[in-house]
Amino acid sequence: MKSNNSKDAIGNDIELGHVYGFTVDNVGMCYVTIGEALNFTNSGLVTLRVMKKSYSYSTGQVHDYELESKINKVSAKPCKMFPIFYSTMNEI
């Protein structure tokens, strides 16, 4: 399914149904979210169905979040999203 002309972090069109990741940094912590692009919001964000969430400290050790059913969707700016290829998903 095609996009609404929104581009991801590497300049490709966001495609609904595809898997993307995005990161957020906050005071020495890096949070990573991976999910399937579901729709575009009226404000231009992309809503994702969360498949995996993790975080790491500045030391680089990665910790997974236990996904709760109430945190199953998030929205992100398209320009902060990067594609996750299906061949990579088995390693995640």
C-alpha positions in Angstrom: 0.0 0.0 0.0 1.4 3.4 -1.0 2.2 6.4 1.2 0.8 9.9 1.4 4.2 11.2 0.0 5.8 11.0 3.5 9.5 10.0 3.3 11.4 7.9 5.8 14.8 8.8 7.2 16.6 7.6 4.1 14.3 9.2 1.6 12.0 6.4 0.7 8.2 6.7 0.7 6.6 5.3 3.8 4.5 2.3 2.8 1.6 1.1 5.0 1.9 -2.5 6.0 5.7 -2.4 6.0 7.9 -2.7 9.1 9.8 0.4 10.4 11.9 1.3 13.4 12.6 4.6 15.1 14.7 5.8 18.0 14.3 8.4 20.7 17.3 9.6 22.9 16.7 11.0 26.4 19.4 11.7 29.0 21.9 9.0 28.0 19.2 6.4 27.1 18.3 5.2 23.6 14.8 3.8 23.1 14.0 1.8 20.0 10.6 0.9 18.7 9.8 -1.5 15.8 6.4 -1.9 14.3 4.1 -2.2 11.3 3.0 1.1 9.7 -0.8 1.2 9.9 -2.0 4.7 8.9 -1.1 8.3 8.6 -2.6 10.7 11.2 -4.1 14.1 10.3 -1.0 15.8 11.7 1.3 13.9 9.4 2.6 11.2 11.8 2.6 7.5 11.1 0.8 5.1 13.5 2.7 1.8 14.1 1.5 -1.4 15.6 4.3 -2.1 18.1 6.2 -5.4 17.5 9.2 -4.8 19.7 10.5 -2.2 22.1 14.0 -2.0 23.6 16.3 0.4 25.3 20.0 0.8 26.0 22.2 2.9 28.2 25.3 4.7 27.0 27.2 1.4 27.7 25.4 -0.2 24.7 23.8 -3.1 26.6 20.3 -3.6 25.1 17.3 -4.5 27.2 13.9 -5.6 25.8 10.6 -4.2 27.1 7.8 -6.7 27.9 5.0 -5.5 25.6 1.8 -4.8 27.4 -1.4 -5.0 25.5 -2.3 -1.4 26.3 0.9 -0.1 24.6 0.3 -1.7 21.2 0.3 1.5 19.0 2.5 4.5 18.8 2.9 7.4 16.3 6.2 8.8 15.0 7.5 11.4 12.6 8.2 9.7 9.2 11.6 11.4 8.9 12.7 9.6 12.1 11.6 6.1 10.8 13.9 3.6 9.0 12.8 0.4 7.2 13.2 -3.0 8.8 13.5 -5.7 6.2 11.7 -9.0 6.8 14.9 -11.1 6.5 16.1 -9.1 9.5 13.0 -9.6 11.6 14.0 -13.2 12.6 17.1 -11.7 14.3 15.1 -9.2 16.3 
